Amino acid sequence: MARILACTDGSVYAESILDHAAWASARMGGASVRVLHVLDRATADAPVDRSGALGVNASEELLRELAELDAARGKVSLRRARALLTAAEARLKAAGVAEVSTVQRHGALVDTVVEFENEADLLVVGKRGEAANFAVGHLGANLERVLRSSSLPVLVASRAFKPITRFAIAYDGGRSGQLAVAYAAGTASLDGLECHLVTVAADEAAGRALLAEPAKQLQAAGKTATLVVLRGDAETAIAEHVASAGIDLLVMGAYGHGRLRNMIVGSTTTALLRSCKIPVLVFR
C-alpha cells in the first residue's frame, strides 16, 4: 500500500494540506496517511533560564513566575498539537481515508521529515506555516529546507483545495524535470487527467524538439499530452499559462537545468511556488 506523510502546524494551510492528502490517497488507490506535527525545541522545552537576560538584580519571584509561564506555554502548545492531530484524523477519515495515523514530535521539521520519509511515498506540505498571513508572497523557510532535503516527491498544497482535472508538467530537460515526467508516466494517480507538457524556448521548433522525448515517454505509458511551447521569461510565461489554461496542478522539478542543486532551490521553482495559486508537485 502506498503511504503519504502530511505535515501540519495548525496554520491557515492546515485544512488544505489534509484535503490534498485525502485527494492523493484516493488517487493512489487508498494510500494510508500519517499526519506529522512538530514542535520546535524552543516552544516545547520549558522552563527557560532567564537570569542572565534579566540581570543580577532580578528578583527570585519574577524568575519563578517567568519559569512557570514558560512551562505553562509548553503544556498548552502540546495540548494544542494533540487537538490538531485529533481533528486532522477526523477530517481525513470523513474524506474517505481508511488508514490514518498521527505523530507528534519535538525538534526541527526537516530532521523529523527525513526520519519518516523512508516510510512514505509522497510528502504533503503547505506553502507557509503559522505566520502565513504575515508573509504573503513569500515561501515558508521550512518549505525551502524540506525541498532541499527530502528525497520524496513533495506536494505543496495551495491555500484551499479544489478538484483537480488538468495538470501541467513544466519541463526544461534537467534531471529533476526528467523525474517529474517519469513520475507522471509511471503513476496511476494522474490517470484520466488532462495533461499539458510545457516548456519555454526561443522558438517553436526548439521547444518541440526538447519536448519530443518526454512526450514519447508519456505516450508509451498510454498518456496523451498537449505540447505547449512558451516564449519569454520562464517564471512569467509558465505562471500565465497555468492561469489562462485553467491548470489545477503544476508538476515540476525542484532545480532547473544546470543549477547548483545542493545549494539552493531553483529560482524558477521558487518563483512559481510563490506566484501560482494552485498546488505544485515538486521533484528533487
C-alpha positions in Angstrom: 0.0 0.0 0.0 1.2 3.5 -0.8 1.9 5.8 2.1 1.5 9.6 2.4 3.2 11.8 5.0 1.3 15.1 5.7 2.8 17.9 7.8 0.6 20.2 9.7 1.1 23.0 12.2 -2.4 24.5 12.5 -1.7 27.3 10.0 -4.2 28.6 7.5 -2.9 25.9 5.2 -3.7 23.0 7.6 -7.1 22.1 6.2 -5.9 22.3 2.6 -2.9 20.1 3.4 -5.3 17.4 4.7 -7.7 17.8 1.8 -4.8 17.5 -0.7 -3.6 14.4 1.2 -7.1 12.9 1.0 -7.2 13.6 -2.7 -3.8 12.0 -3.2 -4.8 9.0 -1.1 -7.8 8.3 -3.3 -5.8 8.7 -6.5 -3.1 6.4 -5.1 -5.5 3.5 -4.5 -6.4 4.2 -0.9 -2.9 5.2 0.4 -2.5 5.4 4.1 -1.9 8.9 5.6 0.4 9.7 8.5 -0.1 13.2 9.9 3.0 14.8 11.4 3.1 17.7 13.8 6.4 19.0 15.0 7.0 21.4 18.0 10.3 23.1 17.9 12.5 22.7 20.9 12.2 26.4 21.9 8.4 26.0 22.2 8.4 22.5 23.7 11.1 22.7 26.3 10.5 24.7 29.5 11.4 26.4 31.7 14.0 28.7 30.1 16.8 30.1 32.2 16.3 33.9 32.0 18.5 35.0 34.8 21.3 36.3 32.6 18.9 38.2 30.3 17.2 39.9 33.3 20.4 40.9 35.1 21.7 40.2 38.6 19.0 42.4 40.3 16.0 40.4 39.0 14.0 39.1 41.9 13.8 35.3 42.5 10.0 35.6 42.5 10.0 37.2 39.0 12.3 34.5 37.7 10.0 31.8 39.2 6.9 33.4 37.7 8.6 33.5 34.3 9.7 29.9 34.6 6.1 28.9 35.4 4.8 30.9 32.4 7.3 29.1 30.1 6.2 25.7 31.5 2.5 26.6 31.0 3.1 27.7 27.5 4.9 24.4 26.7 1.9 22.4 28.1 -0.6 24.5 26.1 1.4 24.0 22.9 1.5 20.3 23.5 -2.3 20.1 24.2 -2.9 22.2 21.0 -0.7 19.8 19.0 -2.7 16.8 20.2 -6.0 18.6 19.4 -4.8 19.4 15.9 -3.9 15.8 15.3 -7.2 14.6 16.6 -9.0 17.0 14.3 -6.8 16.0 11.4 -7.6 12.3 11.8 -11.3 13.0 11.9 -11.1 15.2 8.7 -9.2 12.6 6.8 -11.5 9.8 7.8 -14.5 11.9 6.9 -12.9 12.4 3.5 -12.7 8.6 3.0 -9.1 7.8 4.0 -9.3 4.4 5.6 -5.9 4.2 7.3 -4.8 7.3 9.3 -2.1 7.7 11.9 -0.8 10.7 13.8 2.7 11.5 15.1 3.8 14.4 17.4 7.5 15.2 17.7 9.7 17.8 19.3 12.6 19.1 17.2 13.2 20.5 13.7 10.7 19.8 11.0 13.3 19.0 8.4 15.1 16.5 10.6 11.8 14.8 11.5 10.7 14.6 7.9 13.9 12.9 7.0 13.4 10.5 9.8 10.0 9.4 8.5 10.5 9.7 4.7 11.7 6.2 4.2 8.2 5.1 5.3 6.4 7.3 2.8 5.9 7.6 -1.0 4.7 11.2 -1.0 5.1 14.3 1.3 2.3 16.9 1.5 3.1 20.3 3.0 1.8 23.9 2.9 3.5 26.9 1.2 3.8 28.6 4.5 3.5 27.9 8.2 1.6 29.6 11.0 2.9 33.0 10.1 1.4 32.7 6.5 -0.8 35.8 6.9 2.2 37.9 7.7 4.3 36.6 4.8 2.1 36.9 1.7 4.1 36.4 -1.4 6.9 34.6 0.4 7.6 30.9 1.0 8.0 29.5 4.4 11.6 28.8 5.4 10.6 25.3 6.4 9.3 24.6 2.9 12.6 25.6 1.2 14.5 23.4 3.7 12.3 20.5 3.0 12.6 20.9 -0.7 16.4 20.9 -0.4 16.5 17.9 2.0 13.7 15.4 1.2 14.1 12.8 -1.5 10.3 12.3 -1.7 8.0 13.9 -4.3 6.6 16.9 -2.4 3.0 18.0 -3.0 2.9 21.7 -2.0 -0.7 22.5 -1.1 -2.4 25.7 -2.2 -4.3 27.9 0.2 -7.6 25.9 -0.5 -8.2 22.6 -2.2 -10.3 22.5 -5.4 -10.9 19.5 -7.7 -8.0 18.6 -10.0 -8.9 17.7 -13.6 -6.0 19.2 -15.5 -2.3 19.3 -14.8 0.8 20.7 -16.5 4.4 19.4 -16.4 7.0 22.2 -16.6 10.0 20.7 -18.5 13.4 22.1 -19.2 15.4 18.9 -19.8 17.1 18.9 -16.4 17.4 15.9 -14.1 14.6 16.8 -11.7 12.3 17.6 -14.7 13.0 14.2 -16.1 12.0 12.7 -12.7 8.7 14.7 -12.9 8.0 13.2 -16.4 8.9 9.7 -15.2 6.5 10.0 -12.3 3.7 11.3 -14.4 4.2 8.5 -16.9 4.5 5.8 -14.2 1.9 6.7 -11.7 -1.8 5.8 -11.8 -2.6 8.8 -9.6 -2.7 11.2 -12.6 -4.6 8.8 -14.9 -7.7 10.4 -16.5 -6.4 13.9 -16.0 -5.8 16.3 -19.0 -2.0 16.8 -19.3 -0.1 19.8 -20.7 3.6 19.3 -21.3 5.1 22.8 -21.2 8.5 24.2 -21.9 9.9 27.7 -22.6 12.2 28.1 -25.6 13.5 30.7 -28.1 11.3 29.3 -30.9 8.6 26.7 -31.6 11.0 24.2 -33.3 13.5 24.2 -30.4 10.7 23.8 -27.9 9.1 20.9 -29.7 12.5 19.2 -30.1 13.0 19.4 -26.3 9.6 18.0 -25.6 9.9 15.1 -28.1 11.4 12.6 -25.7 9.2 13.3 -22.7 6.2 13.2 -25.0 7.2 9.7 -26.2 7.7 8.6 -22.6 4.2 9.7 -21.7 2.7 8.2 -24.9 4.4 4.8 -24.2 2.7 4.8 -20.8 -0.7 5.3 -22.5 -1.0 9.0 -21.6 -1.6 11.8 -24.1 -0.2 15.3 -23.5 -0.8 18.6 -25.2 2.6 20.1 -26.1 2.9 23.8 -25.2 5.9 25.9 -26.2 6.1 29.3 -24.4 8.5 32.2 -25.0 9.9 34.8 -22.7 10.8 34.7 -19.0 10.1 31.1 -17.8 8.6 32.1 -14.5 6.1 34.6 -16.0 5.3 32.5 -19.1 4.5 29.4 -17.1 2.5 31.2 -14.5 0.4 32.9 -17.2 -0.2 29.6 -18.9 -1.3 28.0 -15.7 -3.8 30.8 -15.1 -5.1 31.1 -18.7 -5.4 27.3 -19.4 -7.1 26.5 -16.1 -4.4 24.2 -14.8 -5.2 22.7 -11.4 -1.8 21.1 -10.6 1.7 22.0 -11.7 4.3 19.2 -11.8 7.9 20.2 -12.0 11.5 19.6 -10.9 12.9 21.5 -7.9 16.0 22.5 -9.8 16.5 23.9 -13.3 18.9 22.5 -15.8 22.5 23.1 -14.6 21.6 24.6 -11.2 23.8 24.1 -8.2 21.2 21.6 -6.8 22.8 21.1 -3.4 23.0 24.9 -2.7 19.6 26.4 -3.5 16.1 25.6 -4.7 16.0 26.6 -8.4 14.9 30.2 -8.8 12.2 29.3 -11.3 10.7 26.7 -9.0 10.7 29.2 -6.1 9.1 31.9 -8.2 6.3 29.6 -9.4 5.6 28.3 -6.0 5.1 31.9 -4.9 3.1 33.1 -7.9 0.9 30.1 -8.8 -2.3 29.8 -6.8 -2.5 26.0 -7.4 -0.8 23.0 -5.8 2.6 22.2 -7.1 4.1 18.7 -7.2 7.9 19.0 -6.9 10.7 16.5 -7.6 14.2 16.8 -6.3 
